[in-house]
């Protein structure tokens, strides 16, 4: 086994499986709107879109199991329900969203085709890759990811070099919090628990290395992929902020079109008329690799759930791809709106499960898992209800809970629960 080669391929594959539609479209508009506060919004964005996901990969390296292992210390029933929810959300939102972004920015402007045709061809190709899952690491890590990274670095580097660095006035009162919440929309924490399992199974198919060797490979790959994500996110946010005085995106009130117009404008200014063609290829590749990771991860889980059946794997991959075709016809912004309340519910639970699984076992007995997850669930409810049906009574509750007005009311109760449950576990 060539350790350096395997490390690079696995790192590139991880990066590419993370980097999808939201990862490309969200940061530039975030920087554009943050203006002079782009550094602080980057800090917030990196917490939920880089730090937490890479801790998730570290937790996978430690467990070297499936997504089920993340929640089994709470209870087997909870873990089963959590896994089903995560995979349903993954195939219902981030996977189809990659097809929607590809259609709106890369396909429709150039060919004028219908979203049904785009999503159909797109998910047929996704299915082909998923059915050849033993080759996923090599294909994505060797060929697709280096091309994606080179294009991104060109757009960012030339974009920053050629701009006059004129930022918009600040439009955010709490840029760090805005960055944290926007990081939810990348789905990177969910991607960590889904594609981390894909990486582990792919490595097991390739090598019979020891547990410790595979653990070391996954941890190092996670750090390299995380560093790459940080560079790209920070660069895209900085570029978005720097073009505040040069690109007018306010002609459209649709934030979906604003994202597309801004990214298109930056690419054209950085790479000339050739820039749009480059952008189209970039979006298609970045979105595609993420969809492959989601469909493969979902199929892997249900295969393991039902007697390690290859038939179950194939059927699940087909169903996930068909679902992608159907939902992928919606526009990108509609999918984001639908996703928000779901993310405010599932993301905090996913974050605490990632952190708890990364902490040394002696500090996280079953009692700690149960208390922290329960408190996270309870204190996330006002955030979800507030988005779906805001009311005056709810506002009173939100004002009482620290940080709840920023949709982070679960943070302090969960931390307090971690400390108290540890103290109780030691006395028991």
C-alpha positions as CSV (number, residue, x, y, z in Angstrom):
1,X,0.0,0.0,0.0
2,X,1.4,3.4,-1.0
3,X,0.6,5.5,2.1
4,X,1.2,8.9,0.5
5,X,-0.8,8.0,-2.6
6,X,-3.7,6.6,-0.5
7,X,-3.6,9.6,1.8
8,X,-3.9,12.1,-1.2
9,X,-6.6,10.1,-2.9
10,X,-8.7,9.7,0.3
11,X,-8.2,13.4,1.1
12,X,-9.3,14.5,-2.3
13,X,-12.2,12.2,-2.3
14,X,-13.4,13.5,1.1
15,X,-13.1,17.1,0.0
16,X,-15.1,16.4,-3.2
17,X,-17.8,14.4,-1.4
18,X,-18.2,17.4,1.0
19,X,-18.1,20.1,-1.7
20,X,-21.4,20.4,-3.4
21,X,-24.0,22.9,-4.5
22,X,-24.4,24.9,-1.3
23,X,-20.7,24.9,-0.6
24,X,-20.1,26.7,-3.9
25,X,-23.1,29.0,-4.1
26,X,-23.5,30.1,-0.4
27,X,-20.1,31.6,0.5
28,X,-19.8,34.3,-2.2
29,X,-23.3,35.8,-1.4
30,X,-22.5,35.5,2.3
31,X,-19.3,37.6,1.8
32,X,-21.1,40.0,-0.5
33,X,-23.8,40.7,2.2
34,X,-21.3,40.8,5.0
35,X,-19.2,43.4,3.3
36,X,-16.7,44.9,5.7
37,X,-17.5,42.1,8.2
38,X,-16.5,39.3,5.9
39,X,-13.8,38.0,8.2
40,X,-16.2,37.5,11.1
41,X,-18.8,35.8,9.0
42,X,-16.1,33.5,7.7
43,X,-15.2,32.6,11.2
44,X,-18.8,31.6,12.0
45,X,-19.2,29.8,8.7
46,X,-16.1,27.8,9.2
47,X,-17.3,26.5,12.6
48,X,-20.3,24.7,11.2
49,X,-19.0,24.0,7.7
50,X,-15.5,22.9,8.4
51,X,-14.6,22.4,12.1
52,X,-17.7,20.3,13.0
53,X,-17.6,18.2,9.9
54,X,-13.9,17.4,10.3
55,X,-14.5,16.4,14.0
56,X,-17.2,14.1,12.5
57,X,-14.6,12.5,10.3
58,X,-12.4,12.1,13.4
59,X,-15.3,10.4,15.2
60,X,-15.8,8.1,12.2
61,X,-12.1,7.2,12.4
62,X,-12.4,6.4,16.1
63,X,-15.6,4.3,15.6
64,X,-14.9,2.8,12.2
65,X,-18.5,1.7,12.1
66,X,-21.7,3.0,10.5
67,X,-23.9,6.0,11.2
68,X,-25.8,3.7,13.6
69,X,-22.8,3.7,15.9
70,X,-23.1,7.5,16.3
71,X,-26.3,7.2,18.3
72,X,-26.3,3.8,19.8
73,X,-25.2,5.1,23.2
74,X,-28.4,7.0,23.5
75,X,-30.4,3.9,22.7
76,X,-30.8,1.4,19.8
77,X,-34.3,2.8,19.0
78,X,-33.1,6.4,18.9
79,X,-30.1,5.5,16.7
80,X,-32.3,3.6,14.2
81,X,-34.8,6.5,14.0
82,X,-31.9,9.0,13.7
83,X,-30.3,7.0,10.9
84,X,-33.5,6.8,8.9
85,X,-34.2,10.5,9.3
86,X,-30.6,11.4,8.3
87,X,-30.7,9.3,5.1
88,X,-34.2,10.4,4.2
89,X,-33.2,14.1,4.6
90,X,-30.0,13.4,2.6
91,X,-31.8,11.9,-0.4
92,X,-34.7,14.4,-0.1
93,X,-32.8,17.7,0.1
94,X,-29.0,18.0,-0.5
95,X,-28.8,15.3,-3.1
96,X,-31.6,16.7,-5.4
97,X,-30.4,20.2,-4.6
98,X,-27.1,19.4,-6.5
99,X,-29.2,18.6,-9.6
100,X,-31.2,21.8,-9.2
101,X,-28.0,23.9,-9.0
102,X,-26.4,22.2,-11.9
103,X,-29.5,22.8,-14.1
104,X,-30.0,26.4,-13.1
105,X,-26.4,27.6,-13.5
106,X,-24.7,25.1,-15.8
107,X,-27.3,23.5,-18.1
108,X,-30.4,25.7,-18.7
109,X,-28.5,28.9,-19.6
110,X,-26.4,27.0,-22.2
111,X,-28.9,24.5,-23.6
112,X,-32.4,25.7,-22.5
113,X,-33.4,22.2,-21.5
114,X,-36.1,21.2,-19.0
115,X,-35.2,20.5,-15.3
116,X,-36.7,17.0,-15.8
117,X,-34.2,16.1,-18.6
118,X,-31.3,17.5,-16.5
119,X,-32.2,15.7,-13.3
120,X,-32.9,12.5,-15.2
121,X,-29.5,12.4,-17.0
122,X,-27.8,13.6,-13.9
123,X,-29.1,10.9,-11.6
124,X,-28.6,8.1,-14.2
125,X,-24.9,9.0,-14.1
126,X,-25.0,9.2,-10.2
127,X,-26.5,5.7,-10.2
128,X,-23.8,4.4,-12.5
129,X,-21.1,5.7,-10.1
130,X,-23.0,4.4,-7.0
131,X,-23.3,0.9,-8.6
132,X,-19.5,0.9,-9.1
133,X,-18.8,2.0,-5.6
134,X,-15.5,0.0,-5.2
135,X,-14.0,2.5,-7.7
136,X,-15.4,5.7,-6.1
137,X,-12.3,6.7,-4.2
138,X,-10.0,6.3,-7.2
139,X,-12.3,8.0,-9.7
140,X,-13.2,11.0,-7.5
141,X,-9.9,11.3,-5.7
142,X,-7.6,10.9,-8.7
143,X,-9.5,12.7,-11.4
144,X,-12.5,14.8,-10.5
145,X,-11.3,16.5,-7.3
146,X,-8.0,17.9,-8.5
147,X,-9.8,19.5,-11.5
148,X,-12.4,21.1,-9.2
149,X,-9.7,22.4,-6.8
150,X,-7.6,23.9,-9.7
151,X,-10.6,25.8,-11.1
152,X,-11.7,27.0,-7.7
153,X,-8.2,28.3,-6.9
154,X,-8.0,30.1,-10.3
155,X,-11.4,31.8,-9.7
156,X,-10.4,32.9,-6.2
157,X,-6.8,33.8,-6.9
158,X,-7.4,35.8,-10.1
159,X,-10.6,37.2,-8.7
160,X,-8.9,38.7,-5.6
161,X,-6.0,39.9,-7.7
162,X,-8.1,41.7,-10.3
163,X,-10.7,43.3,-8.0
164,X,-10.5,46.8,-6.5
165,X,-11.5,45.4,-3.1
166,X,-14.6,47.6,-2.7
167,X,-16.9,46.0,-0.1
168,X,-20.5,46.8,0.6
169,X,-21.4,48.5,3.9
170,X,-22.0,45.9,6.6
171,X,-25.6,44.4,6.4
172,X,-25.4,42.0,9.3
173,X,-25.7,42.8,13.0
174,X,-24.3,39.4,14.2
175,X,-22.0,38.3,11.4
176,X,-20.5,35.3,13.4
177,X,-24.0,34.0,14.1
178,X,-25.1,34.5,10.6
179,X,-22.1,32.6,9.4
180,X,-22.8,29.7,11.8
181,X,-26.4,29.4,10.6
182,X,-25.5,29.7,6.9
183,X,-23.0,26.9,7.5
184,X,-26.1,24.7,8.4
185,X,-27.2,25.1,4.7
186,X,-24.0,23.4,3.4
187,X,-25.2,20.2,5.1
188,X,-21.5,19.5,5.9
189,X,-22.1,18.1,9.4
190,X,-24.7,15.7,7.9
191,X,-22.3,15.0,5.1
192,X,-19.6,14.1,7.6
193,X,-21.7,11.3,9.2
194,X,-22.9,10.1,5.8
195,X,-19.8,10.2,3.6
196,X,-17.5,9.3,6.5
197,X,-19.1,5.8,6.4
198,X,-18.7,5.8,2.6
199,X,-15.0,6.5,3.0
200,X,-14.6,3.7,5.6
201,X,-16.3,1.1,3.5
202,X,-14.4,2.2,0.4
203,X,-11.1,1.8,2.4
204,X,-12.1,-1.6,3.6
205,X,-12.8,-2.7,0.1
206,X,-9.4,-1.5,-1.0
207,X,-7.1,-2.7,1.8
208,X,-6.8,-5.1,4.7
209,X,-4.7,-2.7,6.7
210,X,-4.9,-2.8,10.5
211,X,-7.6,-0.8,12.5
212,X,-4.9,1.7,13.6
213,X,-3.5,2.2,10.1
214,X,-7.0,2.9,8.7
215,X,-7.8,5.2,11.7
216,X,-4.6,7.2,11.0
217,X,-5.4,7.4,7.3
218,X,-8.9,8.7,7.9
219,X,-7.8,11.2,10.5
220,X,-5.1,12.7,8.3
221,X,-7.4,12.7,5.3
222,X,-10.0,14.6,7.3
223,X,-7.5,17.2,8.3
224,X,-6.2,17.7,4.8
225,X,-9.8,17.9,3.4
226,X,-10.8,20.3,6.2
227,X,-7.8,22.6,5.4
228,X,-8.8,22.6,1.7
229,X,-12.4,23.4,2.6
230,X,-11.3,26.3,4.8
231,X,-9.1,27.8,2.1
232,X,-11.9,27.5,-0.5
233,X,-14.6,28.9,1.8
234,X,-12.5,31.8,3.1
235,X,-11.5,32.5,-0.5
236,X,-15.1,32.5,-1.9
237,X,-16.4,34.7,1.0
238,X,-13.5,37.1,0.5
239,X,-14.1,37.3,-3.3
240,X,-17.8,37.8,-2.7
241,X,-17.1,40.7,-0.3
242,X,-14.4,42.2,-2.6
243,X,-16.8,42.5,-5.6
244,X,-19.4,44.4,-3.5
245,X,-18.8,47.6,-5.4
246,X,-18.4,46.0,-8.9
247,X,-21.3,43.5,-9.3
248,X,-24.9,44.5,-8.9
249,X,-27.0,41.5,-8.0
250,X,-30.0,43.4,-6.6
251,X,-31.8,43.4,-10.0
252,X,-33.3,40.1,-8.8
253,X,-35.0,39.8,-5.4
254,X,-34.7,36.0,-5.7
255,X,-31.8,35.0,-3.5
256,X,-31.3,32.0,-5.7
257,X,-30.7,34.2,-8.8
258,X,-28.5,36.5,-6.7
259,X,-26.2,33.6,-5.8
260,X,-26.0,32.6,-9.4
261,X,-25.5,36.1,-10.8
262,X,-22.8,36.9,-8.2
263,X,-20.8,33.7,-8.9
264,X,-21.2,34.1,-12.6
265,X,-20.1,37.7,-12.5
266,X,-17.0,36.8,-10.4
267,X,-16.1,34.0,-12.8
268,X,-16.4,36.2,-15.9
269,X,-14.4,39.0,-14.3
270,X,-11.7,36.6,-13.1
271,X,-11.4,34.4,-16.2
272,X,-13.1,36.5,-18.9
273,X,-15.7,35.1,-21.3
274,X,-14.2,31.7,-20.8
275,X,-15.2,32.1,-17.1
276,X,-18.8,31.1,-17.5
277,X,-17.9,27.8,-19.3
278,X,-15.4,27.1,-16.5
279,X,-18.0,27.9,-13.9
280,X,-20.5,25.5,-15.5
281,X,-18.1,22.6,-15.5
282,X,-17.1,23.4,-11.9
283,X,-20.6,23.4,-10.6
284,X,-21.6,20.2,-12.4
285,X,-18.5,18.3,-11.1
286,X,-18.8,19.7,-7.5
287,X,-22.5,18.9,-7.3
288,X,-22.1,15.5,-8.9
289,X,-19.5,14.1,-6.5
290,X,-21.6,15.1,-3.5
291,X,-24.7,13.4,-4.9
292,X,-22.7,10.2,-5.6
293,X,-21.5,10.2,-1.9
294,X,-25.1,10.7,-0.6
295,X,-26.7,8.0,-2.7
296,X,-23.8,5.6,-2.0
297,X,-23.9,6.2,1.7
298,X,-27.6,5.7,1.9
299,X,-27.4,2.4,-0.1
300,X,-24.5,1.2,2.1
301,X,-26.6,1.8,5.2
302,X,-29.7,-0.2,4.1
303,X,-27.5,-2.9,2.7
304,X,-25.9,-3.4,6.1
305,X,-29.3,-3.2,7.8
306,X,-30.7,-6.1,5.8
307,X,-28.3,-9.0,5.8
308,X,-25.6,-7.2,3.8
309,X,-27.6,-7.7,0.7
310,X,-26.3,-6.4,-2.6
311,X,-29.8,-6.5,-3.9
312,X,-30.9,-4.1,-1.2
313,X,-27.9,-1.9,-2.1
314,X,-29.0,-1.7,-5.8
315,X,-32.7,-1.1,-5.0
316,X,-31.9,1.6,-2.5
317,X,-29.5,3.4,-4.9
318,X,-32.2,3.3,-7.6
319,X,-34.9,4.6,-5.3
320,X,-32.6,7.4,-4.0
321,X,-31.8,8.3,-7.7
322,X,-35.5,8.4,-8.7
323,X,-36.2,10.6,-5.7
324,X,-33.4,12.9,-6.8
325,X,-35.0,13.1,-10.3
326,X,-38.4,14.1,-8.9
327,X,-37.2,16.6,-6.3
328,X,-34.4,17.9,-8.4
329,X,-36.9,19.7,-10.7
330,X,-37.6,22.2,-7.9
331,X,-35.5,25.4,-8.0
332,X,-32.5,25.8,-5.7
333,X,-34.0,28.5,-3.5
334,X,-37.2,26.5,-2.9
335,X,-35.2,23.6,-1.7
336,X,-33.3,25.9,0.7
337,X,-36.6,27.3,2.1
338,X,-37.9,23.8,2.7
339,X,-34.7,22.7,4.3
340,X,-34.4,25.4,7.0
341,X,-36.8,24.1,9.7
342,X,-35.5,20.5,9.1
343,X,-31.9,21.7,9.5
344,X,-32.8,23.6,12.7
345,X,-34.1,20.4,14.1
346,X,-31.6,17.8,12.9
347,X,-28.4,19.8,12.8
348,X,-28.0,20.5,16.5
349,X,-28.5,16.8,17.3
350,X,-26.0,15.8,14.7
351,X,-23.5,18.3,16.0
352,X,-23.7,17.1,19.6
353,X,-23.5,13.4,18.4
354,X,-20.3,14.2,16.4
355,X,-18.7,16.0,19.4
356,X,-19.7,13.3,21.9
357,X,-18.3,10.5,19.7
358,X,-15.0,12.4,19.3
359,X,-14.5,12.9,23.0
360,X,-12.6,10.1,24.9
361,X,-15.0,7.4,26.1
362,X,-14.3,8.0,29.8
363,X,-16.0,11.4,29.6
364,X,-19.1,10.2,27.6
365,X,-20.9,7.3,29.3
366,X,-24.4,6.5,28.1
367,X,-26.0,8.9,30.7
368,X,-24.1,11.8,29.1
369,X,-25.2,10.9,25.6
370,X,-28.8,10.6,26.7
371,X,-29.0,13.9,28.7
372,X,-27.1,16.0,26.1
373,X,-29.2,14.7,23.2
374,X,-32.5,15.1,25.0
375,X,-31.6,18.7,26.0
376,X,-30.5,19.5,22.5
377,X,-33.8,18.1,21.1
378,X,-35.9,20.0,23.6
379,X,-34.2,23.4,23.2
380,X,-34.2,23.1,19.4
381,X,-38.0,23.0,19.3
382,X,-38.5,26.8,19.7
383,X,-36.2,27.4,16.7
384,X,-38.1,25.0,14.5
385,X,-41.6,26.2,15.6
386,X,-40.4,29.8,15.2
387,X,-39.7,29.3,11.5
388,X,-42.8,27.3,10.8
389,X,-45.3,29.4,12.9
390,X,-43.9,32.3,14.8
391,X,-46.1,33.7,17.7
392,X,-45.9,36.2,20.6
393,X,-45.9,33.4,23.2
394,X,-43.0,31.8,21.4
395,X,-41.2,35.1,21.4
396,X,-41.5,35.2,25.2
397,X,-40.0,31.7,25.5
398,X,-37.2,32.6,23.1
399,X,-36.3,35.8,25.1
400,X,-36.0,33.6,28.2
401,X,-33.5,31.1,26.7
402,X,-29.9,32.4,26.2
403,X,-28.9,32.7,22.5
404,X,-32.4,31.4,21.4
405,X,-33.0,34.6,19.4
406,X,-30.0,33.5,17.3
407,X,-31.5,30.0,16.8
408,X,-28.7,28.7,19.1
409,X,-30.8,28.2,22.3
410,X,-29.7,24.5,22.5
411,X,-26.0,25.4,23.1
412,X,-25.8,26.3,26.8
413,X,-28.4,23.7,28.0
414,X,-26.5,21.0,26.2
415,X,-23.2,22.1,27.6
416,X,-24.7,22.3,31.1
417,X,-26.2,18.9,30.6
418,X,-22.8,17.5,29.6
419,X,-21.2,18.8,32.9
420,X,-24.0,17.7,35.2
421,X,-24.4,14.3,33.6
422,X,-20.6,13.7,34.0
423,X,-20.8,14.6,37.7
424,X,-23.8,12.3,38.2
425,X,-22.1,9.4,36.3
426,X,-19.0,9.7,38.5
427,X,-21.1,9.5,41.7
428,X,-23.1,6.5,40.5
